[in-house]
Amino acid sequence: MVDAREYHERTKHTPQQFREMEFELDFDNQPRSWKVYADLPRRSLGAVVEPPETPALSAVATATAVPGSAPGEPPEVGLEPLSGDALTTLCHYANGVTKTLERGGEPVAFRAASCTGKLYHVDCYVVCGDLDGVDAGVYQYDPESDAFHVLREGDYRGVLAVATGGQEGVAEAPVTVVATSTWWRNAWKYRDRTYRHAFWDSGTVLANLLAAAHAGGRRAEVVAGFADAPVVDLLGLDPVDEGPLALVPVGGDDPAPDGPDIDPIDPEVLLDSGPVDYPLVHDAWEQSSLPDGDAAREWRGRVPADEADGTAELLGTHGPGSDERLELDPVEAETASARPLGNTIRRRGSAREYSHDAISDRLFATVLDRALAGVPTDCFDGGHGVLDHYCLVHAVDGIESGAYQYHPDEGCLERLGATDRETAGDLAAGQSVVGDAAVNVYTMADVDALVELFGNRGYRLAQLQAGVELGRLYLTTYAHRRLGGRGFTFFDDLVTDHLSPRAANQTPMTLFAFGKPA
């Protein structure tokens, strides 16, 4: 069985691979981008309403599960019990269809969160107790209709509580959202690299979900440590086809009852294409699975609680070095863009062309400050997690073009060396448009160190954190009227080489380019 390090090596992009690639997309066998059950009942649990008017920049910049304890605090919100309307709204702004545009004379639906290839292989399931207007049950969210398929009736939250080893957020939440990936819906185009994309794309969905929950003042975090088999059984999945990736408990103070026994279910899913098997994807997922709740609890406990305990050394991350530093000056919450979260999500796009015009240093600083403030997870609630962040700066007022490491805690850039637009395009798998952008942001991780500390599931954690930060970069970019951005792929080892010696032990997880659209 392949381990995470081998999987990552085998799925790296290289210039030679691109030159020799003969793969062609089979458009006659393209899968649909949503799940269709043969005979499950579907019901509306509520209406989609406008989320709170909290500015997107404030909703995103929440490093802890409980909102209000991170930079850009959301306003005080009088919390009402979660209702069917609130639940439907959370799912809609995470993974629903937010706009339909005409392309080539045909209507094309666009989702709330970005997805590689616009293939939308991530689904959201809801496990809840009794809510206002909603009976306890297990539901699958249908993004086409904003309704929910009914998988099970009854309160099954205790199953998730046991699977996580009693993780506080899951054990106390009235609702937990489970994100999954149907492998074939992405592997149709991206083949073995789909396992990476599963976490990137679920991360952008969960970035929206966290923001929508935090905008409403509700507790929410990403839980990566859970026993996989009970979640598979609860949702009636075949993990060869579809696997659970992460849990997001929303709300609190509603303890889950003891988990009932799970009777097996096997709901029939209607296919419109013939799936091609890419065994490496399921193998990579399976080798990182945890067997039970005790293992999940032990896995979470591998992170030292104090930075003084050598966390950075264990994770392979880098604090500030001795190179030249530039202090950044992000805009304060009182004067930052007030574009509400819902409007920002609907506005979000994927910039295809950039002008070479410079962006202001304060806009640049604000995007980084809010998006990279730290992702609340079951391992790092309030910390910066397992990643480092690097910027290739091409056109920012007052900042010399070059390669930098961004240090979130210090709010500064550390200059590592020179770069240029042509090199930036070459690193991004030859996509010159990346060099046209004002800034390229790479998230990087030491995969060897993470596997040593966390086992193969550490790779999941790194890709998932990178995906959430990718989603937050989208939101903080599109919260500003004059900015646009997009995620891109890259030549893995060339990026490492360009950012060495600082990043010599690290490999890129994600790339986001932003600037002024052409």
C-alpha positions as CSV (number, residue, x, y, z in Angstrom):
1,M,0.0,0.0,0.0
2,V,1.4,3.4,-1.0
3,D,2.3,5.8,1.7
4,A,1.7,9.6,1.5
5,R,5.3,10.4,0.6
6,E,5.3,8.0,-2.3
7,Y,1.9,9.2,-3.4
8,H,3.1,12.8,-3.5
9,E,6.2,11.9,-5.4
10,R,4.3,9.8,-8.0
11,T,1.8,12.7,-8.6
12,K,4.2,15.5,-9.0
13,H,4.0,17.5,-12.3
14,T,7.3,17.9,-14.3
15,P,8.1,19.6,-17.5
16,Q,9.1,16.3,-19.1
17,Q,5.8,14.7,-18.1
18,F,3.8,17.6,-19.7
19,R,5.9,17.2,-22.9
20,E,5.2,13.5,-23.1
21,M,1.6,13.5,-22.0
22,E,-0.7,11.8,-24.5
23,F,-3.9,11.7,-22.3
24,E,-7.0,13.2,-23.9
25,L,-10.3,14.0,-22.2
26,D,-13.3,11.8,-23.2
27,F,-16.1,14.2,-23.3
28,D,-18.6,11.5,-24.2
29,N,-17.8,9.9,-20.8
30,Q,-17.8,13.1,-18.6
31,P,-19.6,12.5,-15.3
32,R,-22.2,14.9,-14.1
33,S,-21.2,17.3,-11.3
34,W,-23.8,16.3,-8.7
35,K,-25.0,13.1,-7.1
36,V,-28.3,11.5,-8.2
37,Y,-29.9,8.8,-6.0
38,A,-32.3,6.3,-7.6
39,D,-35.1,6.4,-4.9
40,L,-34.2,8.3,-1.8
41,P,-36.8,10.8,-0.7
42,R,-35.8,14.5,-1.0
43,R,-37.2,17.3,1.1
44,S,-36.7,20.9,1.7
45,L,-35.4,21.7,5.2
46,G,-35.7,25.4,4.8
47,A,-35.2,28.4,2.6
48,V,-32.0,30.1,1.6
49,V,-31.8,33.5,3.3
50,E,-29.1,36.2,3.2
51,P,-26.3,35.4,5.7
52,P,-25.5,38.0,8.3
53,E,-24.2,41.3,7.0
54,T,-20.8,40.6,8.5
55,P,-18.0,41.8,6.2
56,A,-16.3,38.9,4.4
57,L,-12.9,40.0,5.7
58,S,-14.1,39.7,9.3
59,A,-15.9,36.4,8.8
60,V,-12.8,34.9,7.2
61,A,-10.1,36.0,9.6
62,T,-11.1,33.6,12.4
63,A,-8.3,31.4,13.6
64,T,-10.2,29.8,16.4
65,A,-13.4,27.7,16.5
66,V,-15.2,30.3,18.5
67,P,-15.5,33.5,16.4
68,G,-14.5,36.8,17.9
69,S,-11.1,35.8,19.1
70,A,-9.1,36.4,16.0
71,P,-8.1,39.6,14.0
72,G,-11.1,41.3,12.5
73,E,-13.7,40.2,15.1
74,P,-17.2,39.6,13.7
75,P,-19.8,41.8,15.4
76,E,-21.8,40.5,18.3
77,V,-24.7,38.5,17.1
78,G,-27.7,37.4,19.1
79,L,-27.7,33.7,18.4
80,E,-30.9,31.9,17.7
81,P,-31.1,28.1,17.7
82,L,-30.1,26.6,14.4
83,S,-33.1,26.3,12.1
84,G,-33.9,24.7,8.8
85,D,-33.3,28.1,7.1
86,A,-30.0,28.5,8.8
87,L,-28.9,25.0,7.9
88,T,-29.9,25.4,4.2
89,T,-28.2,28.8,4.0
90,L,-25.0,27.4,5.4
91,C,-24.9,24.6,2.8
92,H,-25.9,26.9,0.0
93,Y,-23.1,29.4,0.6
94,A,-20.7,26.5,1.0
95,N,-21.5,24.4,-2.0
96,G,-24.7,25.5,-3.7
97,V,-25.3,27.0,-7.1
98,T,-24.9,30.8,-6.7
99,K,-25.2,31.9,-10.3
100,T,-25.9,30.7,-13.8
101,L,-24.2,32.3,-16.7
102,E,-24.5,31.7,-20.5
103,R,-21.4,30.0,-22.1
104,G,-21.5,29.1,-25.8
105,G,-25.3,29.7,-25.8
106,E,-25.8,27.2,-22.9
107,P,-26.6,28.0,-19.3
108,V,-23.7,27.0,-17.0
109,A,-24.2,26.7,-13.2
110,F,-21.4,28.0,-10.9
111,R,-21.1,26.9,-7.3
112,A,-20.3,29.0,-4.2
113,A,-16.8,27.6,-4.0
114,S,-14.1,27.1,-6.6
115,C,-13.3,23.6,-7.8
116,T,-10.5,22.2,-10.0
117,G,-11.8,21.9,-13.5
118,K,-15.3,23.1,-12.4
119,L,-16.0,19.4,-11.8
120,Y,-17.6,19.8,-8.4
121,H,-16.8,16.4,-6.9
122,V,-17.3,17.5,-3.3
123,D,-20.6,16.7,-1.5
124,C,-21.9,17.9,1.9
125,Y,-23.8,15.6,4.2
126,V,-25.5,16.8,7.4
127,V,-25.8,14.8,10.6
128,C,-28.1,16.7,13.0
129,G,-30.3,16.4,16.0
130,D,-33.7,18.0,16.1
131,L,-33.6,21.6,15.0
132,D,-36.2,24.2,14.6
133,G,-38.3,22.9,11.7
134,V,-35.9,19.9,11.0
135,D,-36.2,16.4,12.3
136,A,-33.0,14.7,13.5
137,G,-31.4,12.7,10.7
138,V,-28.6,12.2,8.2
139,Y,-29.1,14.1,5.0
140,Q,-27.2,14.7,1.7
141,Y,-27.3,18.3,0.4
142,D,-28.4,18.6,-3.2
143,P,-26.8,21.8,-4.7
144,E,-29.1,21.9,-7.7
145,S,-32.3,22.3,-5.6
146,D,-31.1,23.4,-2.1
147,A,-33.1,20.4,-0.8
148,F,-31.7,17.4,1.0
149,H,-31.9,13.6,0.4
150,V,-32.9,11.7,3.5
151,L,-30.4,8.9,4.2
152,R,-31.4,8.1,7.8
153,E,-34.1,9.4,10.3
154,G,-33.1,9.8,13.9
155,D,-30.2,11.3,15.9
156,Y,-26.9,9.8,14.8
157,R,-24.6,12.5,16.1
158,G,-23.2,10.1,18.7
159,V,-21.7,8.0,15.9
160,L,-19.5,10.9,14.9
161,A,-18.7,11.7,18.5
162,V,-17.4,8.2,19.0
163,A,-15.6,8.2,15.7
164,T,-13.7,11.3,16.7
165,G,-12.8,10.0,20.1
166,G,-15.1,12.5,21.8
167,Q,-13.7,15.6,20.1
168,E,-15.5,18.5,21.9
169,G,-16.8,20.3,18.8
170,V,-18.4,17.2,17.3
171,A,-19.7,15.9,20.7
172,E,-21.5,19.3,21.5
173,A,-22.6,20.4,18.0
174,P,-26.3,20.3,17.0
175,V,-25.1,19.9,13.4
176,T,-22.0,18.4,11.8
177,V,-21.3,18.7,8.1
178,V,-19.3,15.9,6.5
179,A,-17.4,16.7,3.3
180,T,-16.7,13.9,0.8
181,S,-15.2,13.4,-2.6
182,T,-16.6,11.2,-5.4
183,W,-13.2,10.4,-6.9
184,W,-14.3,9.7,-10.5
185,R,-16.0,13.1,-10.9
186,N,-12.5,14.7,-10.6
187,A,-10.4,11.8,-11.9
188,W,-12.1,12.0,-15.2
189,K,-9.7,14.9,-15.9
190,Y,-7.0,14.8,-13.2
191,R,-6.6,11.0,-12.8
192,D,-4.2,10.1,-9.9
193,R,-3.8,13.7,-8.8
194,T,-7.4,13.7,-7.6
195,Y,-6.5,12.8,-4.1
196,R,-4.7,16.1,-3.8
197,H,-7.6,17.9,-5.4
198,A,-10.1,16.3,-3.0
199,F,-8.6,18.3,-0.2
200,W,-8.0,21.5,-2.2
201,D,-11.6,21.5,-3.4
202,S,-13.2,20.4,-0.1
203,G,-11.0,23.1,1.5
204,T,-12.6,25.9,-0.6
205,V,-16.0,24.6,0.3
206,L,-15.2,24.5,4.0
207,A,-13.6,28.0,3.9
208,N,-17.1,29.2,2.8
209,L,-18.8,27.1,5.5
210,L,-16.6,28.3,8.3
211,A,-17.0,31.9,7.1
212,A,-20.8,31.6,7.0
213,A,-20.9,30.0,10.4
214,H,-18.5,32.5,12.0
215,A,-20.4,35.4,10.4
216,G,-23.4,34.3,12.4
217,G,-21.3,34.1,15.6
218,R,-21.4,30.3,15.7
219,R,-18.7,27.9,16.7
220,A,-17.2,26.0,13.8
221,E,-13.9,24.2,13.1
222,V,-12.4,21.6,10.7
223,V,-12.0,18.2,12.3
224,A,-9.5,16.0,10.4
225,G,-9.1,13.3,13.1
226,F,-11.9,10.7,12.9
227,A,-12.3,7.0,12.3
228,D,-13.2,6.6,8.7
229,A,-15.2,3.3,8.6
230,P,-18.0,4.5,10.9
231,V,-18.5,7.6,8.8
232,V,-18.5,5.6,5.6
233,D,-21.1,3.3,7.1
234,L,-23.3,6.1,8.4
235,L,-23.5,7.8,5.0
236,G,-23.9,4.6,3.0
237,L,-20.7,5.1,1.0
238,D,-18.5,2.8,-1.0
239,P,-15.0,4.3,-0.3
240,V,-13.7,2.9,-3.6
241,D,-16.0,5.5,-5.2
242,E,-16.4,8.2,-2.5
243,G,-14.6,8.9,0.7
244,P,-15.1,11.2,3.7
245,L,-12.5,14.0,4.0
246,A,-13.3,16.2,6.9
247,L,-16.0,17.1,9.5
248,V,-17.2,20.6,10.4
249,P,-19.3,20.8,13.6
250,V,-21.4,23.9,13.8
251,G,-22.8,25.4,17.0
252,G,-22.5,24.0,20.5
253,D,-24.1,23.3,23.9
254,D,-26.2,20.5,22.5
255,P,-24.6,17.2,23.6
256,A,-24.9,14.3,21.3
257,P,-26.7,11.2,22.6
258,D,-24.9,7.9,22.7
259,G,-24.4,6.6,19.2
260,P,-27.0,4.1,18.0
261,D,-26.0,0.9,16.2
262,I,-25.7,1.5,12.5
263,D,-27.8,-0.7,10.3
264,P,-26.1,-0.9,6.8
265,I,-27.6,1.2,4.0
266,D,-26.6,1.0,0.4
267,P,-28.5,3.7,-1.5
268,E,-28.4,3.3,-5.3
269,V,-26.6,6.1,-7.1
270,L,-27.5,6.7,-10.8
271,L,-24.5,7.2,-13.0
272,D,-24.4,8.9,-16.4
273,S,-20.8,7.8,-17.3
274,G,-18.6,4.8,-17.0
275,P,-16.1,5.4,-14.2
276,V,-12.5,4.6,-14.9
277,D,-10.7,3.3,-11.9
278,Y,-7.6,5.0,-10.6
279,P,-6.6,2.7,-7.7
280,L,-3.8,5.0,-6.4
281,V,-6.5,7.6,-5.3
282,H,-8.4,5.2,-3.1
283,D,-5.2,3.6,-1.9
284,A,-3.9,6.9,-0.8
285,W,-7.1,7.7,1.0
286,E,-7.2,4.2,2.7
287,Q,-3.6,4.2,3.8
288,S,-4.3,7.3,5.9
289,S,-7.5,6.0,7.5
290,L,-7.8,5.8,11.3
291,P,-9.4,2.6,12.8
292,D,-11.4,4.0,15.7
293,G,-12.1,6.9,18.0
294,D,-9.2,6.0,20.3
295,A,-6.8,6.3,17.4
296,A,-8.3,9.6,16.4
297,R,-7.9,11.0,19.9
298,E,-4.2,9.8,20.0
299,W,-3.6,11.2,16.6
300,R,-4.7,14.7,17.7
301,G,-2.5,14.5,20.7
302,R,0.7,14.3,18.8
303,V,1.0,18.0,18.4
304,P,2.9,19.7,21.3
305,A,0.7,22.2,23.0
306,D,3.4,24.9,23.2
307,E,5.6,26.5,20.6
308,A,8.5,26.2,23.1
309,D,8.2,22.4,22.8
310,G,9.7,22.6,19.3
311,T,6.5,22.4,17.2
312,A,8.1,24.2,14.3
313,E,11.0,21.9,14.1
314,L,8.7,18.8,14.3
315,L,6.5,20.2,11.5
316,G,9.4,21.4,9.3
317,T,8.1,25.0,9.2
318,H,10.4,28.1,9.3
319,G,10.2,31.1,11.5
320,P,11.8,34.4,10.5
321,G,15.5,34.1,9.5
322,S,18.2,36.6,9.1
323,D,17.2,38.0,5.7
324,E,15.8,41.5,5.1
325,R,12.3,42.0,6.5
326,L,9.5,44.3,5.4
327,E,6.7,45.1,7.9
328,L,3.2,45.0,6.3
329,D,0.4,47.4,7.2
330,P,-3.0,45.8,6.6
331,V,-6.1,47.9,6.8
332,E,-7.8,47.9,10.2
333,A,-11.2,46.3,10.5
334,E,-13.0,49.7,10.9
335,T,-11.8,50.9,7.5
336,A,-11.4,47.7,5.6
337,S,-13.8,46.6,2.8
338,A,-17.3,46.1,4.2
339,R,-18.5,43.9,1.4
340,P,-20.8,41.3,3.1
341,L,-19.9,37.7,3.0
342,G,-23.0,36.6,0.9
343,N,-22.3,39.3,-1.7
344,T,-18.6,38.3,-1.8
345,I,-19.4,34.6,-2.3
346,R,-21.8,35.4,-5.1
347,R,-19.3,37.7,-6.7
348,R,-16.4,35.3,-6.5
349,G,-14.9,34.3,-9.8
350,S,-11.7,32.9,-11.3
351,A,-9.6,35.5,-13.0
352,R,-8.4,34.4,-16.5
353,E,-6.3,37.4,-17.4
354,Y,-4.5,40.0,-15.3
355,S,-3.2,43.5,-16.1
356,H,0.4,44.3,-15.1
357,D,-0.9,47.2,-13.0
358,A,0.4,47.3,-9.4
359,I,-1.9,46.8,-6.4
360,S,-1.5,48.8,-3.3
361,D,0.7,47.5,-0.5
362,R,-2.2,47.8,2.0
363,L,-4.6,45.7,-0.2
364,F,-1.9,43.1,-0.5
365,A,-1.2,43.1,3.2
366,T,-4.9,42.9,4.0
367,V,-5.5,39.9,1.8
368,L,-2.7,38.0,3.4
369,D,-3.5,39.1,6.9
370,R,-7.1,37.9,6.8
371,A,-6.7,34.8,4.6
372,L,-3.7,33.4,6.4
373,A,-4.6,34.2,10.0
374,G,-4.8,30.5,10.9
375,V,-7.4,27.7,10.2
376,P,-9.3,26.4,13.2
377,T,-8.8,22.6,13.3
378,D,-9.0,19.9,15.9
379,C,-5.1,20.0,15.9
380,F,-4.4,23.7,15.7
381,D,-7.2,25.9,17.1
382,G,-5.7,29.3,17.1
383,G,-2.3,28.3,15.6
384,H,-0.9,28.6,12.1
385,G,-0.8,24.8,11.5
386,V,1.5,22.8,9.3
387,L,2.2,25.2,6.4
388,D,4.6,28.0,5.5
389,H,3.6,30.7,3.0
390,Y,5.7,32.2,0.2
391,C,5.0,35.1,-2.1
392,L,6.3,35.9,-5.5
393,V,5.7,39.6,-5.8
394,H,5.6,41.2,-9.2
395,A,3.6,44.4,-8.9
396,V,2.9,45.7,-5.4
397,D,3.4,49.4,-4.6
398,G,6.4,50.0,-2.4
399,I,7.6,46.4,-2.5
400,E,10.5,45.3,-4.7
401,S,9.8,42.4,-7.1
402,G,11.1,39.2,-5.5
403,A,10.5,36.0,-3.7
404,Y,9.5,36.3,0.0
405,Q,8.3,34.3,2.9
406,Y,5.3,35.7,4.7
407,H,5.3,35.3,8.5
408,P,1.7,35.7,9.7
409,D,2.5,36.1,13.4
410,E,5.0,38.9,12.7
411,G,2.9,40.4,9.9
412,C,6.0,40.8,7.7
413,L,7.7,39.6,4.5
414,E,11.2,38.2,4.5
415,R,13.0,38.6,1.3
416,L,14.6,35.4,-0.1
417,G,15.8,36.4,-3.5
418,A,14.8,37.6,-7.0
419,T,12.1,36.4,-9.3
420,D,10.4,37.6,-12.5
421,R,7.1,37.2,-14.4
422,E,8.5,34.7,-16.9
423,T,9.9,32.5,-14.1
424,A,6.6,32.6,-12.3
425,G,4.8,31.4,-15.3
426,D,7.3,28.6,-15.8
427,L,6.9,27.4,-12.2
428,A,3.1,27.3,-12.7
429,A,3.3,24.5,-15.3
430,G,4.1,27.0,-18.0
431,Q,1.0,29.1,-17.5
432,S,2.2,32.6,-18.3
433,V,-1.0,34.2,-16.9
434,V,0.4,33.4,-13.4
435,G,3.3,35.7,-14.1
436,D,0.9,38.4,-15.2
437,A,-0.7,38.6,-11.8
438,A,0.6,41.0,-9.1
439,V,1.3,38.3,-6.6
440,N,1.6,34.5,-6.4
441,V,1.0,32.8,-3.1
442,Y,2.4,29.3,-2.5
443,T,1.5,27.2,0.6
444,M,4.4,24.8,1.4
445,A,4.7,21.8,3.7
446,D,7.4,19.4,4.8
447,V,5.7,16.1,3.9
448,D,8.4,13.9,5.4
449,A,8.2,15.7,8.7
450,L,4.4,15.5,8.8
451,V,4.3,11.8,8.0
452,E,6.9,11.2,10.7
453,L,4.7,13.1,13.3
454,F,1.2,12.4,12.1
455,G,1.5,9.3,10.0
456,N,0.0,9.3,6.5
457,R,-2.9,11.3,7.7
458,G,-0.6,14.2,8.2
459,Y,-0.6,14.6,4.4
460,R,-4.4,15.0,4.5
461,L,-4.0,17.7,7.2
462,A,-1.5,19.7,5.1
463,Q,-3.6,19.5,1.9
464,L,-6.8,20.3,3.8
465,Q,-5.3,23.3,5.5
466,A,-3.9,24.5,2.2
467,G,-7.3,24.1,0.6
468,V,-9.1,26.1,3.3
469,E,-6.5,28.9,2.9
470,L,-7.0,28.7,-0.8
471,G,-10.7,29.3,-0.3
472,R,-10.0,32.2,2.1
473,L,-7.6,33.8,-0.4
474,Y,-10.5,33.7,-3.0
475,L,-12.8,35.3,-0.5
476,T,-10.4,38.0,0.7
477,T,-9.5,38.8,-2.9
478,Y,-13.1,39.1,-4.1
479,A,-14.1,41.2,-1.1
480,H,-12.2,44.0,-2.8
481,R,-13.8,45.5,-5.9
482,R,-10.6,45.9,-7.9
483,L,-9.0,42.5,-7.3
484,G,-9.4,39.1,-8.9
485,G,-7.7,35.8,-8.4
486,R,-7.5,32.1,-9.1
487,G,-5.9,28.8,-8.1
488,F,-3.4,27.2,-10.4
489,T,-1.3,24.1,-10.7
490,F,2.5,24.0,-10.7
491,F,5.7,22.0,-11.3
492,D,6.4,20.8,-7.7
493,D,10.1,20.5,-7.6
494,L,10.8,23.6,-9.6
495,V,8.9,25.6,-7.0
496,T,11.0,24.1,-4.2
497,D,14.2,24.9,-6.1
498,H,13.1,28.5,-6.7
499,L,12.4,29.0,-3.0
500,S,15.5,27.2,-1.7
501,P,17.5,27.2,0.5
502,R,14.7,28.3,2.8
503,A,12.1,25.9,1.4
504,A,14.5,23.1,0.5
505,N,12.7,20.6,2.9
506,Q,9.2,21.7,1.6
507,T,7.0,21.0,-1.3
508,P,4.1,23.1,-2.6
509,M,0.5,22.3,-1.6
510,T,-1.4,25.1,-3.5
511,L,-0.8,28.2,-5.6
512,F,-3.1,31.2,-5.8
513,A,-2.4,34.2,-8.0
514,F,-4.2,37.6,-7.6
515,G,-4.1,41.1,-8.9
516,K,-6.0,43.4,-11.1
517,P,-8.0,41.6,-13.8
518,A,-7.3,42.7,-17.3
